[in-house]
């Protein structure tokens, strides 16, 4: 899931500026799970902005609405009228949601209410840890299902660095060494021989080289055309 966190109220007010009609748009998927941008958070942010506006003697009108997914235009179409009435749309979606609204409604000023952090998972109540760097060339089948790109501080492909100590990373004694985790899992599964195959330098062209990435499924495009 995409993990994000809210910007401060001060930054939100700065991004909104002197707009009089503000629409806070929440998203019902990833950022709802990490308690950053769902319907509850959208209501809280809009209420906070209204109170701040009242204290400053401003005339700002703030409303909020939440769609199932901001990254798909069919859900954004449901709030087209509300968006058209707003001077500023404050998106509580991830960075993709912000851009989707701006692209679908090119005459609307859209600002982000969140900082998009990483692809991760909840590891305990109120804690989310990074698990995937979306590098475009998954090697989890070679590392026991533990990603060294995202979880090793140096994204090493052939074992730990010299700073690893007692199974922990040199950046922080509270951070597990990814390669210790990989070794322990492969050892437990009886697959340590996998580590004997040295991996070549990472080909980062599948990550960011050549501009924005795109995936095209021709089989799905044909089905869409037939419909």
Backbone torsions as a table, in degrees:
resi	resn	phi	psi	omega
1	UNK	NA	155.3	176.3
2	UNK	-81.8	126.7	-178.0
3	UNK	-108.0	131.3	-178.5
4	UNK	-140.6	168.3	176.8
5	UNK	-139.6	153.3	-175.4
6	UNK	-73.2	144.7	170.0
7	UNK	-73.1	161.9	179.7
8	UNK	-69.5	157.6	179.2
9	UNK	-61.6	-36.4	179.2
10	UNK	-62.3	-42.2	179.5
11	UNK	-68.9	-37.9	178.4
12	UNK	-61.0	-44.1	179.9
13	UNK	-64.5	-36.1	178.5
14	UNK	-66.5	-41.0	-179.7
15	UNK	-67.8	-36.1	-178.9
16	UNK	-73.6	-33.5	178.9
17	UNK	66.4	-135.7	-176.4
18	UNK	-99.5	22.8	178.6
19	UNK	-60.6	143.9	-178.5
20	UNK	-98.4	-27.8	179.9
21	UNK	-122.5	111.4	-175.5
22	UNK	-118.0	134.1	175.4
23	UNK	-115.8	117.7	176.2
24	UNK	-91.2	121.3	-176.9
25	UNK	-112.6	116.6	176.6
26	UNK	-90.1	169.4	179.9
27	UNK	-129.4	134.5	-171.5
28	UNK	-90.9	14.4	-177.9
29	UNK	-115.6	-113.0	-170.9
30	UNK	-53.5	-49.5	-174.3
31	UNK	-73.2	-13.0	171.1
32	UNK	-74.3	-41.6	-179.2
33	UNK	-62.6	-38.0	179.9
34	UNK	-93.1	16.6	172.5
35	UNK	55.4	43.1	179.3
36	UNK	-116.9	-32.8	-172.5
37	UNK	-147.4	25.9	177.7
38	UNK	-80.7	-169.2	-177.2
39	UNK	-62.7	-38.0	179.3
40	UNK	-63.6	-46.6	-178.9
41	UNK	-67.5	-37.3	178.4
42	UNK	-62.1	-41.1	178.8
43	UNK	-65.9	-40.4	180.0
44	UNK	-66.7	-44.8	-179.7
45	UNK	-62.8	-44.6	-179.4
46	UNK	-64.3	-38.6	177.9
47	UNK	-65.2	-41.6	179.6
48	UNK	-63.8	-40.9	179.1
49	UNK	-66.4	-37.7	178.6
50	UNK	-65.0	-43.2	-179.9
51	UNK	-65.1	-42.1	179.2
52	UNK	-64.0	-39.1	179.3
53	UNK	-65.3	-40.9	-180.0
54	UNK	-65.4	-40.7	179.3
55	UNK	-64.6	-31.9	-179.8
56	UNK	-87.5	-3.0	-178.9
57	UNK	74.4	20.7	179.3
58	UNK	-83.7	169.3	-179.9
59	UNK	-109.0	25.8	-176.0
60	UNK	-67.5	130.8	173.4
61	UNK	-105.1	124.9	-176.8
62	UNK	-124.7	126.0	175.0
63	UNK	-122.7	164.0	177.8
64	UNK	-137.8	150.8	177.9
65	UNK	-151.6	150.9	179.1
66	UNK	-127.5	132.4	177.5
67	UNK	-107.0	163.5	-177.3
68	UNK	-64.8	-44.6	176.8
69	UNK	-147.0	124.6	178.3
70	UNK	-75.5	-19.3	-174.7
71	UNK	-82.7	1.0	178.1
72	UNK	-124.2	128.1	-172.7
73	UNK	-63.7	-29.2	-178.5
74	UNK	-61.6	-31.2	177.8
75	UNK	-80.2	-31.1	177.7
76	UNK	-70.3	-29.6	178.9
77	UNK	-60.3	-26.7	-178.7
78	UNK	-67.0	-22.0	-177.9
79	UNK	-117.1	22.6	-177.9
80	UNK	-56.7	-43.3	-178.1
81	UNK	-64.8	-42.5	179.6
82	UNK	-65.5	-38.5	178.4
83	UNK	-65.9	-39.3	-178.1
84	UNK	-65.2	-24.1	-179.0
85	UNK	-87.5	-8.9	-174.9
86	UNK	-93.0	142.9	171.8
87	UNK	-77.1	-35.7	180.0
88	UNK	-139.6	136.8	172.0
89	UNK	-105.4	123.0	176.8
90	UNK	-100.0	106.1	-177.0
91	UNK	-85.8	127.0	172.8
92	UNK	-102.0	29.8	172.6
93	UNK	-97.4	178.9	174.8
94	UNK	-71.2	-178.3	-179.1
95	UNK	-59.9	-28.0	177.5
96	UNK	-68.2	-41.6	179.6
97	UNK	-62.1	-42.2	177.8
98	UNK	-57.6	-47.5	-177.0
99	UNK	-70.4	-32.9	178.1
100	UNK	-64.5	-43.2	178.3
101	UNK	-64.5	-44.8	-178.5
102	UNK	-63.5	-36.7	-178.8
103	UNK	-75.0	-38.7	-177.4
104	UNK	-76.1	-28.0	178.5
105	UNK	-124.6	77.1	-171.7
106	UNK	-62.3	-17.0	179.8
107	UNK	-98.2	11.7	-179.0
108	UNK	-109.1	134.4	176.8
109	UNK	-85.1	120.1	-176.0
110	UNK	-119.4	132.7	178.8
111	UNK	-126.0	151.7	-178.5
112	UNK	-84.6	138.2	175.0
113	UNK	-101.1	-6.3	-177.9
114	UNK	-126.7	160.2	166.8
115	UNK	-106.2	118.3	179.8
116	UNK	-79.9	123.2	-170.7
117	UNK	-100.2	-57.6	-174.8
118	UNK	-169.3	176.0	172.0
119	UNK	-94.8	119.6	-174.0
120	UNK	-152.4	-163.6	-178.2
121	UNK	-148.5	154.6	175.8
122	UNK	-75.6	126.1	-179.7
123	UNK	-103.9	-20.1	171.6
124	UNK	-162.3	173.7	-177.0
125	UNK	-58.1	119.3	177.9
126	UNK	79.1	11.6	-179.7
127	UNK	-128.6	129.3	176.7
128	UNK	-124.5	133.8	-178.0
129	UNK	-119.1	141.8	178.8
130	UNK	-67.1	136.4	-179.4
131	UNK	-130.9	-17.5	-175.0
132	UNK	-144.4	137.2	178.5
133	UNK	-101.3	4.1	-179.3
134	UNK	49.9	49.9	-174.7
135	UNK	-79.1	-12.5	176.7
136	UNK	84.2	3.6	179.2
137	UNK	-147.3	81.9	-170.0
138	UNK	-72.5	130.3	179.4
139	UNK	-117.4	19.9	-178.0
140	UNK	-60.7	-25.1	177.9
141	UNK	-70.0	-15.2	179.8
142	UNK	-102.2	-10.9	-174.1
143	UNK	-124.5	23.4	175.1
144	UNK	70.4	24.3	179.2
145	UNK	79.5	15.9	178.0
146	UNK	-120.1	123.8	-171.6
147	UNK	-85.7	114.4	177.3
148	UNK	-76.5	-20.3	179.0
149	UNK	-67.8	-46.4	-177.8
150	UNK	-86.9	-32.6	-169.4
151	UNK	-100.8	-17.5	172.3
152	UNK	-89.5	128.9	-176.3
153	UNK	-60.3	-21.8	-179.8
154	UNK	-112.2	6.1	179.9
155	UNK	52.2	42.5	-179.3
156	UNK	-75.7	146.8	-174.6
157	UNK	-107.4	-11.5	-173.8
158	UNK	-133.1	46.8	176.6
159	UNK	107.0	173.1	-174.3
160	UNK	-75.4	161.8	175.4
161	UNK	-83.7	178.5	-179.0
162	UNK	-74.2	-7.8	-178.2
163	UNK	-88.2	-9.3	179.4
164	UNK	-67.6	134.0	-177.7
165	UNK	-144.5	126.1	179.5
166	UNK	53.3	36.6	176.6
167	UNK	78.6	13.8	-179.1
168	UNK	-125.0	154.6	-177.9
169	UNK	-78.1	148.7	-179.3
170	UNK	-70.2	-17.2	-179.4
171	UNK	-73.1	-27.1	-175.6
172	UNK	-165.2	123.5	-179.6
173	UNK	-63.6	-12.5	177.9
174	UNK	-89.4	-7.8	-178.2
175	UNK	-97.2	124.6	178.1
176	UNK	-67.2	141.3	172.5
177	UNK	-71.0	122.1	-177.2
178	UNK	-60.1	-38.6	-177.7
179	UNK	-73.8	-24.7	171.7
180	UNK	-67.6	-41.6	178.1
181	UNK	-63.5	-41.9	179.7
182	UNK	-62.9	-46.1	-179.7
183	UNK	-61.2	-47.3	-177.5
184	UNK	-61.0	-41.8	-178.8
185	UNK	-68.4	-45.6	179.9
186	UNK	-63.8	-37.9	178.0
187	UNK	-64.3	-42.5	179.6
188	UNK	-64.9	-33.0	-179.2
189	UNK	-87.8	-1.8	-178.7
190	UNK	69.9	33.8	-176.3
191	UNK	-126.5	32.7	-179.3
192	UNK	-63.8	-20.9	-179.9
193	UNK	-62.5	-21.2	178.4
194	UNK	-59.5	-32.8	-176.7
195	UNK	-72.6	-11.7	-179.8
196	UNK	-75.2	-19.1	177.8
197	UNK	-86.8	108.6	-179.3
198	UNK	-70.2	137.9	179.4
199	UNK	-93.0	137.6	178.6
200	UNK	-70.8	168.2	176.5
201	UNK	-53.3	143.7	-177.5
202	UNK	-61.7	132.0	174.4
203	UNK	-88.8	100.6	-174.4
204	UNK	-82.5	3.9	179.5
205	UNK	-65.1	-24.2	177.7
206	UNK	-79.0	-7.1	-177.8
207	UNK	-96.3	-71.2	-175.7
208	UNK	-129.8	-8.1	-177.6
209	UNK	-65.4	135.0	175.3
210	UNK	87.3	11.3	176.5
211	UNK	94.6	-170.8	-177.1
212	UNK	-58.3	140.5	179.9
213	UNK	-83.9	153.3	177.8
214	UNK	-144.3	140.5	174.3
215	UNK	-116.5	127.8	179.4
216	UNK	-118.8	120.8	175.6
217	UNK	-103.0	98.9	-176.7
218	UNK	-62.4	-32.3	179.5
219	UNK	-63.6	-37.6	178.3
220	UNK	-73.8	-35.0	177.8
221	UNK	-63.3	-39.8	178.9
222	UNK	-65.4	-40.7	177.8
223	UNK	-62.5	-38.7	-179.9
224	UNK	-65.5	-41.4	180.0
225	UNK	-66.4	-36.1	-179.1
226	UNK	-68.1	-33.1	179.8
227	UNK	-71.4	NA	NA
